[in-house]
């Protein structure tokens, strides 16, 4: 049976802007320390990661240095997927990813054929609800930010630790919801769907 992987890139900010934080305080307490959250004009520095999950759990998380280009992505797939095949005695997978240019360039497409990676050709490029990893990213980011990293080194460390500790029941729940998401999208004829 073919193994389905959900993969994508994501950026993780050191000091993300979160306008949703709310607090209850009494009169005259506005500037007291417990009610003040420091902010950074542009959200601070960030790290870029590529991640991959399957129903069996997190597969891999890779820090991306600079901009991800076709040759970099080809090498990343070669390393990650080859290692996965060796560790799990597999020969092919289906990779669910958006169709950004880097995912579909000539060198990457050739490498996918060589590695027996099948992609969903009719998968929409801008439908985050249809890729389970987008929802896993949201869960993961919240866990990393709750640890309040203060340096890029801490951010990277926490990112890897939280990735390895994503509960399997969360992954199962998200991936198992995909048929329902597709049904809702189909019912809405590809327009905005309330899910």
C-alpha positions in Angstrom: 0.0 0.0 0.0 1.2 3.5 -0.8 2.2 5.8 2.0 0.8 9.3 2.0 3.0 12.2 3.2 1.8 15.7 3.8 4.6 18.2 3.3 5.2 22.0 3.1 7.4 24.8 4.2 6.7 27.2 7.1 8.3 30.2 8.8 8.5 30.4 12.5 9.0 33.9 14.0 11.0 34.6 17.1 8.5 37.2 18.3 5.3 36.9 16.3 2.7 39.6 16.4 -0.5 38.3 18.0 -3.3 40.8 18.1 -5.6 38.3 19.7 -4.1 38.5 23.2 -6.7 39.8 25.6 -6.4 40.5 29.3 -8.7 41.6 32.1 -7.4 44.2 34.4 -8.7 46.7 36.9 -8.6 50.5 36.6 -5.1 52.0 36.9 -3.4 48.6 36.1 -2.9 49.3 32.4 0.9 49.6 32.5 1.7 47.2 35.4 4.2 44.5 34.5 1.8 41.5 34.5 -0.4 43.2 31.8 2.3 44.4 29.4 3.5 42.2 26.5 6.7 43.4 24.7 6.3 43.8 21.0 8.7 44.1 18.1 8.0 46.3 15.2 8.5 43.7 12.5 8.0 40.5 14.5 11.7 39.8 14.9 13.8 37.2 13.2 12.5 34.0 11.9 13.5 30.5 10.8 12.2 28.6 7.8 11.5 24.8 8.0 10.3 22.1 5.7 8.3 19.4 7.4 6.6 16.2 6.5 4.1 14.0 8.4 2.2 10.8 7.7 -0.5 9.0 9.6 2.2 7.2 11.5 3.6 10.5 12.9 6.1 13.3 12.2 8.5 12.1 9.5 11.0 14.9 9.3 11.7 18.5 10.1 14.5 20.3 8.2 15.8 23.8 8.8 16.1 25.7 5.5 19.0 28.1 5.2 18.2 31.0 3.0 15.7 30.6 0.1 14.6 27.1 -1.0 15.5 26.6 -4.6 14.8 23.6 -6.9 18.2 21.9 -6.4 18.0 22.3 -2.7 14.5 20.8 -2.6 15.7 17.9 -4.9 18.5 17.2 -2.5 16.2 17.5 0.6 13.8 15.0 -0.9 16.6 12.6 -1.9 18.0 12.6 1.7 14.7 12.4 3.6 12.8 10.0 1.3 15.8 7.7 0.8 16.3 7.5 4.5 12.6 6.8 5.1 12.6 4.0 2.5 15.6 2.4 4.2 14.2 2.7 7.7 10.7 1.5 6.8 11.3 -0.9 4.0 9.2 1.1 1.5 9.5 1.7 -2.2 7.1 4.5 -3.0 5.0 7.3 -1.4 2.4 9.8 -2.4 3.4 13.3 -1.5 0.7 15.8 -0.8 2.1 19.3 -1.3 1.0 22.6 -2.8 2.2 23.2 -6.4 4.7 26.0 -5.7 7.3 26.4 -8.4 10.1 24.8 -6.3 7.9 21.6 -5.9 7.3 21.2 -9.6 10.5 22.4 -11.3 12.2 20.1 -13.8 15.0 18.8 -11.5 12.6 18.1 -8.7 10.1 16.3 -11.0 12.9 14.1 -12.3 14.0 13.3 -8.7 10.4 12.4 -7.8 10.3 9.9 -10.6 13.6 8.4 -9.6 12.4 8.1 -6.0 9.0 6.8 -7.0 7.2 9.7 -5.4 3.8 10.3 -6.7 2.2 13.7 -6.4 -1.4 14.7 -6.7 -1.5 16.5 -10.0 -4.9 18.0 -9.6 -4.2 19.3 -6.1 -5.1 23.0 -5.8 -2.1 25.3 -5.0 -4.0 27.7 -2.6 -6.2 25.5 -0.5 -4.5 25.1 2.9 -7.5 23.3 4.4 -6.7 20.4 2.1 -3.2 19.8 3.3 -3.1 18.2 6.8 0.3 19.7 7.5 -1.1 23.2 7.6 -3.2 22.3 10.6 -0.3 20.5 12.2 1.9 23.6 11.7 -0.7 25.7 13.6 -0.6 23.2 16.5 3.2 23.0 16.4 3.7 26.8 16.2 1.5 27.4 19.2 3.5 24.8 21.3 6.8 26.4 20.3 5.6 29.9 21.1 4.2 28.8 24.4 7.8 28.0 25.5 8.6 31.7 24.9 11.9 31.4 23.0 14.2 34.4 23.4 16.9 33.6 20.8 17.0 32.0 17.4 19.0 29.1 18.9 16.2 28.5 21.5 13.6 28.8 18.7 15.3 26.1 16.7 15.8 23.8 19.7 12.1 24.2 20.7 11.0 23.7 17.2 12.7 20.3 16.9 11.6 19.2 20.4 8.0 20.1 19.8 8.0 18.5 16.4 9.1 15.2 17.9 6.5 15.5 20.6 3.4 16.1 18.5 0.9 13.6 19.9 -0.1 10.9 17.4 -3.8 11.4 18.3 -3.6 15.0 17.0 -2.1 13.8 13.7 -4.6 11.0 13.4 -7.5 13.4 14.0 -6.3 16.0 11.5 -5.5 13.4 8.7 -8.7 11.5 9.4 -10.7 14.8 8.9 -9.4 15.1 5.3 -12.3 13.2 3.6 -14.8 15.4 5.3 -12.9 18.5 4.3 -12.9 17.3 0.7 -16.7 16.6 0.9 -17.4 20.1 2.2 -15.2 21.7 -0.5 -16.9 19.6 -3.2 -20.3 20.7 -1.9 -19.3 24.3 -2.0 -18.1 23.8 -5.6 -14.6 25.0 -4.7 -15.8 28.3 -3.1 -15.3 29.3 0.5 -16.2 26.4 2.8 -17.0 26.7 6.5 -14.9 24.0 8.1 
